[in-house]
Amino acid sequence: MDRFGEKKVFIFSVLLMSVFVGVVLPYMSGYTESLIGTNISPDTSFFVLPKRLYEIARIYGSDGRRAYIVLRFTFDLVWPCVYLLFFVSSFTYLGMRKYILPILGVVFDLLENITASILMGLYPKEIYPLAYLFSIFNAAKWVFITASFIMLIVLLIKKAFFTHSNE
């Protein structure tokens, strides 16, 4: 892709990310709360331990757990694609062609969604080895997403202060 194409994809991804952060995520948060009855979500916290995960499953109730599972395989498949596009296009536009950080963030996000859905679906049966695996996936997701944001900031600083471009 030429530099002009990279810039168009970058602008599109920034706009899409802005719409998601400013409109879609707040809407989905409210929608999720209306379905489940609480705004507590295990996948928005860092390193959720099994005891807390099962406490959340109990709070959700049967209908809430069902809604949680549906949302993991609808909205929560789209959102990782949006932030992956944002990071990859941003890194590319800023001159970096290594995407392992955001890719691993998405991989662990999807693994987190799968394990959380299995655990919610099997509740009240508690499978602690799988719940600990969920905790690891959850923490890894946040580590790689945070690292992606840090890398983006570093690239922006590098572009702003250490490169002289005619763009």
C-alpha positions in Angstrom: 0.0 0.0 0.0 1.3 3.4 -0.9 1.7 6.2 1.7 -1.6 7.9 0.6 -3.4 4.6 1.1 -1.8 4.2 4.5 -3.0 7.6 5.5 -6.6 7.0 4.4 -6.7 3.7 6.4 -5.1 5.5 9.3 -7.7 8.3 9.2 -10.6 5.8 8.8 -9.3 3.7 11.8 -9.0 6.8 14.0 -12.5 7.9 13.1 -13.9 4.3 13.7 -12.0 4.0 17.0 -13.4 7.5 18.0 -16.9 6.4 17.2 -16.5 3.2 19.2 -14.9 4.9 22.2 -17.3 7.9 22.2 -20.6 6.3 21.2 -20.6 2.5 20.8 -18.8 1.5 24.0 -21.0 3.8 26.2 -24.1 2.5 24.5 -23.1 -1.1 24.9 -22.2 -0.6 28.5 -25.7 0.7 29.2 -27.3 -2.0 27.0 -25.3 -4.7 28.8 -26.4 -3.3 32.2 -30.0 -3.3 31.1 -29.7 -6.9 30.1 -27.7 -8.2 33.0 -28.8 -5.9 35.7 -25.3 -4.6 36.7 -22.4 -2.8 35.1 -19.9 -5.2 36.6 -18.0 -7.1 33.9 -15.1 -9.5 34.4 -13.4 -8.5 31.1 -13.1 -4.8 31.9 -11.0 -5.5 35.0 -7.4 -6.5 35.3 -6.5 -10.0 36.5 -9.9 -11.1 37.8 -9.4 -14.0 40.2 -11.7 -17.1 40.0 -13.5 -16.3 43.2 -14.5 -12.9 41.9 -15.4 -14.3 38.5 -17.8 -16.8 40.1 -19.2 -14.0 42.3 -20.0 -12.0 39.2 -21.6 -15.1 37.6 -23.8 -15.5 40.7 -24.8 -11.8 40.5 -25.7 -12.1 36.8 -28.2 -14.8 37.4 -29.2 -17.3 34.7 -30.6 -14.7 32.2 -27.7 -12.3 32.8 -25.1 -15.1 32.1 -27.0 -16.0 28.9 -26.9 -12.4 27.8 -23.2 -12.1 28.7 -22.4 -15.1 26.5 -24.3 -13.7 23.6 -22.5 -10.4 23.8 -19.1 -12.2 23.9 -19.9 -13.8 20.5 -21.4 -10.7 18.9 -20.2 -7.3 20.0 -17.0 -8.6 21.6 -15.9 -10.1 18.3 -16.3 -6.7 16.5 -14.6 -4.6 19.2 -11.2 -6.4 19.0 -11.2 -6.0 15.2 -11.7 -2.3 15.6 -8.9 -1.8 18.0 -6.6 -4.1 16.0 -7.3 -2.1 12.9 -6.6 1.1 14.8 -3.2 -0.1 16.2 -2.0 -1.8 12.9 -2.9 1.3 10.8 -1.5 3.7 13.4 1.8 1.7 13.7 2.0 1.4 9.9 1.4 5.1 9.3 4.0 6.0 12.0 6.6 3.8 10.3 6.5 0.6 12.3 5.7 -2.7 10.7 5.7 -5.0 13.8 2.2 -5.7 15.0 2.8 -8.5 17.6 1.6 -6.4 20.6 -1.9 -5.6 19.3 -2.2 -9.1 17.7 -1.4 -10.8 21.0 -3.9 -8.4 22.7 -6.6 -9.6 20.4 -5.7 -13.3 20.7 -5.8 -13.1 24.5 -9.1 -11.0 24.3 -10.7 -13.8 22.3 -9.3 -16.5 24.6 -10.7 -14.6 27.5 -14.1 -14.4 25.9 -14.2 -18.1 25.1 -13.1 -19.1 28.6 -15.5 -16.6 30.3 -18.4 -17.9 28.1 -17.6 -21.5 29.0 -17.4 -20.7 32.7 -20.6 -18.6 32.6 -22.4 -21.4 30.7 -21.4 -24.1 33.1 -22.2 -22.1 36.3 -23.0 -23.1 39.1 -20.4 -25.7 38.4 -17.0 -24.2 39.2 -14.0 -25.3 37.3 -11.1 -23.5 38.9 -8.3 -24.6 36.5 -10.3 -23.0 33.7 -11.1 -20.0 35.8 -7.4 -19.4 36.5 -6.8 -19.7 32.8 -9.4 -17.0 32.3 -7.5 -14.9 34.8 -4.2 -15.3 32.9 -5.9 -14.5 29.5 -7.5 -11.5 31.1 -4.2 -10.1 32.5 -2.3 -10.9 29.3 -5.0 -9.1 27.2 -4.6 -5.9 29.3 -0.8 -6.2 29.3 -0.6 -6.4 25.5 -3.3 -3.7 24.9 -1.5 -1.4 27.4 1.8 -2.1 25.7 0.2 -1.3 22.3 -0.9 2.1 23.6 2.5 2.8 25.1 4.2 1.9 21.8 1.7 4.2 20.0 2.7 7.0 22.3 6.4 6.4 21.7 5.9 6.4 18.0 3.9 9.6 18.2 6.6 11.3 20.2 9.2 10.0 17.8 7.3 11.4 14.9 6.6 14.7 16.6 10.0 15.4 17.9 12.6 13.3 16.1 11.6 13.2 12.5 11.3 16.0 10.0 8.7 15.1 7.4 7.2 17.0 4.5 3.7 15.7 5.2 
